[in-house]
Amino acid sequence: MSVTLAQAITNAIAAEHAAEKFYLRLASGCADEKGRRILADIAAQERGHAVALESLAANLVAGKLPERADVLIRGIETAPAGSDAEGLGLAEALEIAMEAENSAILYYDALATTSTGETASFFERMGKEEEGHAAAIRGLLAKAGAGQL
């Protein structure tokens, strides 16, 4: 699979927007107030990543970005279990968030290994960002398990 840097950035921007929607939907279904706040914060981080990627695009890509992301992005908003998020407790919501971050890591890692040059480096950086999210959620899960949230 060969993806141009412009298409890679378009895909990543769409993925971050989809992740924001996913976390907002997860937050709205969480029965725990702290969980709702945490998930809304993660959604805001995803929105911030999309904005940062849009700025990055201006520096890395000459000309206009493709108007649409590839079809690979379509499942992010609802994966995993995002469409059935009603009445979740904090730990359950964080487990779903962790699963989503792990999926994002795999997605970006797969694109990095099947791309070359600047595009591969771009996807590697995106994977590292998602690894940071996963580590933060693991920390929250540990705190929740210890009754510290």
N, C-alpha and C positions, 0 to 999 in steps of 0.2 A: 504494500500500500504506500503510495507516494502522495504526500499532502504538501501543498505550498505553505510557506510561513503565513501568508495572508489568510488562507483557509484555516490553518491551525489556530490562529488568533480568533477568527470569527467563531470557530467551534468552541474554543475555551470561553469566550464571552457569553455565548449562548448557554454553555454548561453552567457557568456561575449564576446566570439569571435563573436558570431552571432549578439550581440548588437552593437559591434564595426562596423561590416559591415552595419547594419541597419542605424546607425548614419552617416556613410560615404556616403551611398546612399542618405540619407535625405539631407545632406550637399551639395552634388553635384546637387541636384534638387532645392536648395533654391536660389531664385533670389536676395536675400539680402546678400551683402558681410559680414556684421557683423554676420548674421545668419549662413553663411557658416563657419566662424571662430569659432563661439560658438559650432556648431554641431560637427565640427572636433575636438574641444577640448573635448567634451563629448565622442567622439569615442576613443580618446587617453586615457581617464580615464577608459573606459571599457577594453581597451587593458591592461592597468596597473593592473586592477583587475584580469584579466586572469593570468598574470604573478605572481601576489601575491598568487593566488589560487594554482598555480603550485608549488610554494615554500611551501605553507602551506601543500600541499599533502605530500611532503617529510617528514614533521614532524609528521603528523597524521596517515599516512597509511603505514603499513609495506608491502613491496612488490610493485608490479606493479599496476598502475591504470587500470581499464577497458579501452580497446582501443576505444570504442565508447560510445557516450551519448545515453540515451534513446530517443525514438521517440518524447517525450514531447518537446524536444528542437527545432524540425524542423520549427515551425511557427514563431520563434522569429525574424529571419532575415527580414521577410517581413511584420510583424505585427506592428502596425496597419497602414494601408495606405502607407506603405513604398515603395510599388512598383509603386505608382503614385505620385511621389514627384516633378515633374517638375514645375518650375515657382512659387514656394512657397515664400511668404513673410516671414519676421522674425517671426511675431506672429503666423502665421499658422504652421511654422516649429516647433516652441516651443510647440504649442498645441499638435502636433503629438508626440513630444518627451515626453511630460507630460503623454500622453495616454500610451506610451510604458513603461514608468517608473511605472505607476500605474498597468499595466499588470504584470510587473516583481515583484512588491510587492505582488500582489495576488498569483502569481506562487510560490514564496518562502514561503509565509505564509501558503499556502495550503500544501506544502511539510513539513513544520515544524509541522503542526498540525496532519499530518498523519504519522509522523515518531516518533521515540523514542530516548532517550539518546543523545549521541554525535551527531548523525545525525540531530535530531531536533534542537539542539543548533546551529549547523552549519547553517542550513537553517534560523533560527531566525536572526543570524548575517548578513546573506546575505540580508534578508528583510530589516534590518535596514540600510544597505548600500544603497539600492535602495530608501529608504525613504529620505536619505540624498540627493540623486540625484534629487528626485522629489521636495524637498524643494528649492534646488538651481535653478531649472527650474522655479518654481513658482516665485521666486525672479526676475529672468530674464524677465518673462512675465509681472510682475508688472512694471519693469523699461521700457520695450518696450511700454507698454500701456501709460506710462507717458512721452514717448518721450526721455527717458534718455539713450537709447542705440544707 
